[in-house]
């Protein structure tokens, strides 16, 4: 490994850089720690929703689905750590990884991040419907939300399988090669536009519209909408720099991204999966109380089981 400081090490196909082995190992360690944090916090989030009955409402089904998508997104980082180590020549398996295995790992790794982004769009539409048609929204059956969640994952799987070859075998979006790459770029822009239009219309409705008052239910709905809006904004702010940088690269506005900048952008993009549990803790009192209860109960020592009298 001492010779790696003199070598050109290949990272994700979009960057050209010179990196020492110590820098590469440091970044792999950072991403490993980030992955553990994402999986742990989102697993706790899911546990809170499953334990607290008041949070298991139909309006929260897509939010729970978002937590699953973010948790699996964190887990998918573990797919890319060995792939990165392989590309950076820090790890040489015997026999070498086949193109098919790399394709499978990359495809699986991109399913959850894509699902997370699509689900944000679905949540924005759900909140728009809840704001403009509150009575009809309360009549929506649970299976509809389940169907929406299924569509999110199926769509994410299709796009992931389509764009994975570009990431696995050649520079991604190089001259916008491939119908799936173009389709995902178009679909991603549609999702982004949907999120912007949805929350903008909600804001206009709340500020300027005539809002009937229906007690605490309406107030909880508005607070949930504001919380989900905050989560979406934070997620987009952390993700868009990575998307914009790679889009500019695909349009050949520049030829490469410096290694440490590229890794920093990927780190920020993955950190959006931490937005949900952190903001829920701050914004939703029931969530915070249940989370603290779970953490407190786990920190308490478990009493030893009493022995039967005949064994004493």
N, C-alpha and C positions, 0 to 999 in steps of 0.2 A: 504493500500500500504506500510505501514511501515514495514511489515513483509517480503517484497519481497527481502530485502537484505540478508535474511537468506535462501532463497529458491533457488533451482535449476530451472532456467527458460529455457524453450526450445525455441530455435530460429529456423532458417532454419535447416532442419534435418541433416545438415552436421557438426554441431558444438555441442560441449558439454562445458558448461561454467556456471559460477556463475555470475549473474549480478544484480545490484541494480535497483530498479524501476526508479531512477533518471537517470541512465545511459541509460536505454532503452528509456525513454521519450526523452532524449537529442538526441539520434540517430534518433528517429522518426522525431524530429523537423528538424534535419540536412537534412534528406532525403526529407522532405516536402519542405524545402527551395530550395534544388537542383532541385526538380521536377518543381517548379514554374519557376526557371531560365531557365531550358531546354525548357519548353513549350513556355515561352515568347520569348526567342531568336529565336527559330526555327519558331514560328509563324511570327515573324518579317521577317525572311529569306524568308518564303513563300510569304509574302506580297510584298517584294522587287521583287521577280521573277515575280509575277503576274502583278506588276505595270510597271516594266522596260521591254519594248518590246525587247531591244537588248539582254536581258538575257533569253528570251523565245525561244531559238533556240533548234533544235532537239537534239543537243549534250548535252543540259542541262536538258533534261527530266528526266533522271535517277538521276541527282543531285537534282532536285526538289523532286523526289520520296524519295531520302535519307532524305531530310528535313522533309517530312511527317513522315517517319519511326522514325526519331529521336524525333520529336515532340510527337508522340504517345508513344514512349518509355518513355519519361518523364512523360506523363500522366499515363502510366501503373504503375509508382511508387505509385500512389495514390491507386491502387488496393492492393499493398503489405503492405501499412501502416496498414490498419485494420487487415489484416491477421497476420502480425507480432505482433500487439498488442494483438490479440486473442491468439497466440501461447505463448507469453510471460506473459499471464495471467494479462495483464493490462486492458483488456476489456472482459467482459463476457456477450455476448448478450443473450437475452431471447426471443425465444428459441435459443439454441446453433446453430452455423453454421453447416449446413449439409455437408457431404463429397461431395455431388454433387455441392453445391454452391462454396465450396473451390476449387474444380476441375475447375469449370467454370472461377472463378476469376484468378486462376493461369494460365490457358490456355490462356485467353485473355491477361494477363500480359506479357506472353512470346512471343506473336505473333510479336509485333513491334521490340523488340531487335533482334530476329532471322531474321526478314525481313531486318533490318538495316545491319546486317552482310552479308547476302546473296547479298544485293544490292551493297555493296562494291566490291564484286567479279564481279558482272555484270558491274559495272563502269570500273573496271580494264580491262575487256574484250573489252568494248566499246572503251576505250582509245587505246588499242592495235590495234584494227581494224582501228581507225582513224589515227594512226601513220603509219601503214604498208600499208594500202589501203585508202589513203585520198580521192581519186576520188570516189571510190565505196561507201565510208562512206557518202559522201555528197548526194548520191542518195538513201540512206536508207529512207524509208517512215516513217512518224510519227507513223503510226499504229504499226510498228514493235517495236518501243520503248514502246508504250502503252502495247503491248503484253508481252514484257519482264517484265515490272513493274507488270502486273497482275500475271505472273508466279512467281515472287518473293514473292508476298503476299500469293498466294495459297500454295506454298511450305512451307512458314513460318507457315501458319495455320495448315498444316498437321503435321509438326514436333512438333509444340506446343501442339496440341491435343494428340500426341503420348507420349511425355515425361512429360506432366503435372501430370499424376498419380504418377510418381516417386517422383516429388517434393512435391505433395500434401499429399501423404499417406505413403511414406516410403523414406529412404535415397536415394537421387538421385545417379544414376550410381553405386549403391552398387553391387559390382561384375559385373558391366555392365549389370544389369538386364533389360530385355525387348528389343525386336527387334528395337523399335523406338529409344531407347537411344543409341544403337550401331550404328544404321543408322545415327542418327544426329551427333555422334562423327565422323564417317567416312566422312560424307558430310561436316562437319565443317572443317576437315583437308584438304579436296579437295578444298574448298573455299579459305582457307589460302594459299595452294600451288598455286592455280590459281593467287591469288593476287601477290605473290612473283615472280612467273615466268613471269607474264604479265609486271609488272613494271621493272623487270630486263631486259627483252627483249627490252622494250621501251628505257631504259637508254643506252643499248648497241647500239641500232639503232641511237639514237641522237648523241652519242659520237663518234662512229666509222663508222656509215653508211654514205652513200652518200645522203645528204639531199638536194633535189631540193628546190629552194626558190620561193615561190609564194606570196610574199608580206606579208601584215599585217595579212591575214587570217591564214597563217602558224604560224606566231609568236603568235597569240592569242591561237591557238590550243596547241602549246607547253606550253604556260604559264598556260592554263587550266589544262593540263596534270600534270604539276609540282604542281599546287595547289591541285588537287585531290590526287596526290601521298602524299603530305604533310598531308592532312586530313586523309588518310588511315593509314599512319604511326603513327600519333598521336592516332588515334582510337585504333589501335592494341596494342600500348604500354600501353594504359590505360586499355585495356580489357584482354590481355594475362596473367597478373599476377593472376587474378581471375580464368581464365580457367585452368592455370597450377596448381594452388593450389588445385582446386576441382578435377582435373584429378588425381593428386598424391594421394588425399584422396580416390578416387574411386579405385585406384590400391593398396590401403592399405599400402602406403609407410609411412603413419602416421595415427593415429586414430582419431584426431580431429583438428579443427582450433580454436584458441583462439577467443573469442567473438569479441573483439575490432579489431583484425586483420581481421577477417571475414567481419565485417561491413566496415572497411576501404577499403578492396578489392572491395566490392560491390559499395561503393561510387565512387572509381576510375573508375570502369567499367561503371557506369552510366554517369560519367563525359565525356565520349567519345562523347556523344551526343551534347556537347557544342563545339566540335572541328570545325564543319562546319561553324556556323555563325561567330565565332571569326576569323578563318583563311580566310574566304571569305572577311571579312571586311578589312583585312590587304593586301590580295593578288589581289583582283579584284576591280579596281578603280570604275567601273560602279556600282558595288554593294555598295561600301562605299558611293558614292555620293547619290544614291537613298535612302539608309538607313538614312543618315543624313537629307535628305530632308523630309522623313516621320516623323522622330523624331522632326524636327524643326516645321513642320506644326502642329503637335499635341500639341506642347508646346505653340503655339501662341493662345492667347485668341480669341474666336470666336466673331465677332461683333454682336450686338443685331439686329434683323430684324427691318427694318424701318416700322413704322406704316402708314397705309393709311392716306391720307390727311383728309378724312371725320371722322377719329377717333382721329385726333389731336386737 
